[in-house]
């Protein structure tokens, strides 16, 4: 019987670190995310689409059930509207948000990295401690199940930039056990137009 060659996890981890460096260098991008939470009375689906100009400009549309919000963030200033109403500037400053920064926060905390070359670039699998997922802001107000290790799937393009992140996370919300599935895609790197203040 032929022996199976061991996976070179050191090489995979090094490749993932290079992907982190390439992703940090991106100046603008578009993104689309879908979160599905199951385990409650009905599945909850949230969709987010938008684009970002780093380091501090972001615009997105958030659809949660039948509710839609549109947001523009310029530095610490946020404008929000619920269509068809016009945009309103929020009174309090808000923290700067960068969706790719969340990806980087995940990728710097994962372990057990493996990789598979593909025609689109490189696919990675890894594991993420539940506590690290919470620190990276991936689970909202819920808490990961105690002792949880989350499988992570990542795709990087041929230039090493992250184009897809997929997570499936068991969560604890009070006495309820929930499951969160999150898929986020990224593209249009360094080709996004400027984000203007709403009129």
N, C-alpha and C positions, 0 to 999 in steps of 0.2 A: 504494500500500500504506500502510495507516494505521500510524503509529508507535506503539510500545508505551510507555505512560507509565512513567517510572522509578519504582522502589520507593523510598518515602521511608524510608530506613533510620534517619534521625535521629528521626523520629516514632515508629518501631517501638521503637528503643532507649529513648526516653523513656517509652513506655508500659510497657515491661518494667521499667524502674526504678520506676515507680509500683506495679507488681505486687509488686516486692521490698518496698517500704515497707508495702503492705497485708498481705503475708504475715508480715512481722516483727511486726505488731500483733496477730496471732492469739494468743489465750491458751490455747486447748485445741483438740484435733482428733483425728480417727482417721485411720489410714493402712493401706494394704495394698500390699505390694511383691512382685513376682515377678522373680527373676533366673534366666536360662537361659544356661548356658555350653555351647557346642558346640565341636567340634574335637578332643575327647578320645575315648577308647574308647566312651563313652556320654554323652548329654547330662546335665548336672547342673542340677537345678531346685531352687531355694530359694524358699520362700514365707514372708513375714513379715506378720503382721497385729497391730494394736495400737492404742493411743491414748496421747496425751500431754497432760499439764497443764504448761504452761511456767511457770517456766523449768527445772524439774528433776525432774519426776515422769513416769514412763514405764512402761507395761506392754505386753508383746507375747508372741506365740507364734511360734516359729521352727520351720519344718518343712523339713528338708534330707534328701531321700531318704526313708528309713524312720525317721529320727531326729526327735524332737520335744522342744523345750525351751520352758518358760514362764519368763518373767523379769519381775520387778518391780524398778524402780530408783527410789529416793527419795533425791534428792541424790546423795551419793557412796556410798550403801549399796545393795547389790544382793542380791536374793533370787532363787534359781534352783531349778527343779525339772525333773526328767524324769518325766513322768507314768508310772505312778500314784504315784510317791514324793512326799513332802511337800516344801514349800519349805525350802531351807537358805540361811542368810545367808553370803555370801562373806566371808572373813576380810579380804582386802585391799580398800581403797577403790577405786572405779572411776570413771573420768571421766564427767561428765554427758553424756548423749546426747540429741539433739534432731533427729529426722529432717528437720524443716523447715529446720533450720539448714544441713543438707547441700544442700538445694535452693537456698537463698540463696547459699551458697558457689559453686554452679555458675553461677547467674544473674548474679553479679557478675563472672564471668570470661569470659562468652561474647562473641562478636563476630558480625558479619554478620547482624544481627537483622532479621527480616521478620515481619509480622503479618497475620492475616486475621480480621476480625470474624466471629462465628458466633452462632447463637441461644443458645448457652450462655455466651458471653462473648467471649474472644479467644484465638485459637490463634497461637502464636509458633513460628518456626523460627530456629535460630541454630547457631553452630559453637563447639566447645570444644576448645582444645589438649589433647592427651593428658596433658601434664605437669600441667595444671590439674585434670584429672579425678583424677589420682593424689593431688594435694594436697588435693582435696576428699574423699578417702577413698572414691572410687567403685569402685575396682578391686581392693580387698583386697590380697593379697600379690603379685598379678601385676603386670606392668608394661605400659603401653600401648605399642603398636608405635612404633618411632622415627619422629618427624616426623608423627605421627598428628593429624588434626583430626576430632573426633567430631561428627556431626550431632545436634542436640538439638531435641526437640519439647516444647513446654510449653503447657498450657492454663490460663487464668485465668478465674474466674467473673466475673459482671457487677460484682462489687465489687472485682475486681482480685486476688483471692486465688488462689494457685496450687492447682489441683486435680489436675493430672496432669503427670508428667515421664517422658519416654521417651528412652532412649539405646541406641545399638548401638555397641559398642566392640571393635575388634580388640585382642587382648592377646598378650603374650609371656610364657610361663611356661617358663623354661629354653629348650629347643630347640623347644618346641611353640608353634604359633600357635593361639590360641583366639579365640572370639567371644562376648562377653557382651551379652545383650539384657536391659535392665532397664526395667520399667514400674512406676511408683509412683503411687498415687492418694491424694488427701487429701480429707477432708470433715468434716461434723459440727462445723464451726468454732464455737468458744466455747459449745459445748453439752455438753461431756463431764463426767461426774460425777467426783468426787475419787477419787484412787487411794490405797487404804489399804494399810497394811503387812500382808503375808500372816500368817495365823494358823497 
